[in-house]
Amino acid sequence: MQEMIPIVDCHVHMDVRNANDYELMAVSGVQAVVVPCSFTGEQRPDAGSYARYYDRLLGLEKSRAEAYGIQLFVAVGVDPCDMQDEATVAAAIEALPRYFGRPGVCALGELELKSFTDLETSAFVQQLRLADRHQVPILLKAPRLDKHNSVPRMVEVLARAIRDFDLDPSRIMFFDLTLGTLDYAWKLGLGGYGIPVSPTLDSLFVIHEKASPEEAREILARYGADRLMFNTALHFGFGDPLALSKVLLYLRQKGVLIDDLRKVFNGNSRRFLWNERI
């Protein structure tokens, strides 16, 4: 009988998913999920509107997950898509430490750069420095559009911040990377690299690039298992809540070492986010 590998999905946006997805994830072996703060389309006229979002994730969303036996953790942060003005962003960032250490909060994120404006870049670097000061893990998200130009550009901003402010790269995880973009960020020697994986999705509404099972196997062979974290990156678009269990089955059948599978589906996330031994 094959050993069951418990799964941690370290990047999902379950607050925009149907509760049925929780049930499917639970029966397929998912024990814990991490929900980073992301664009919601809501107006954020003041810092309190960010706090209400965090509280909703830590309250209602956490209870939805627990109803299916899944632990839910939240990363809090100011997403560039939700930025209104400089004063509101500054106040929202200043308030973030109030959530560090709260039950259920495991990191700061997700941070990304979309338009690379002065406000975006300043808020990005401010949050990197804040999390580093408080020794909080940082979750970065690769831009979704024009990845082969935007990811290297974001890596440059990150590398400069690490150098100029002596940030600890081992506390930074960069996710939404793929076989074609992982190499850009790998040279930074970060603490983790999140790879969205899924069987090929045949749908008109697939808007998120994910590594196929074959590509996941190639990534493992090329980079090793020690810092990779496979996840579904489920969000408002079309996605498969069973993706991790399906990719795990594929990799087992292809002979990937059980120790490597434990790392990329569970252990690396627990080590990075909760400092647990693997």
Buried (B, 14 or more C-beta within 10 A) or exposed (E): EEEEBEBBBBBBBBBBBEEEBBBBBBEBBBBBBBBBBBBBEEEBEBBEBBBEBBEBBBEEBBEBBEEBEBBBBBBBBBBBBBBBEEEBBBBBBEBBBEBBEEEBBBBBBBBBBBEBEEBBBBBBBBBBBBBBEEEBBBBBBBBBEEBEEBBEBBBEBBBEBBEEEEBEBEBBBBBBBBBEBBEBBBEBEBBBBBBBBBBEBEEEEBEBBBBBBEBBBEBBEEBEBEBBBBBBBBBBBBBBBBBBBBBBBBBBEEEBEEEBBBBBBBBBBBBBBEEEEE
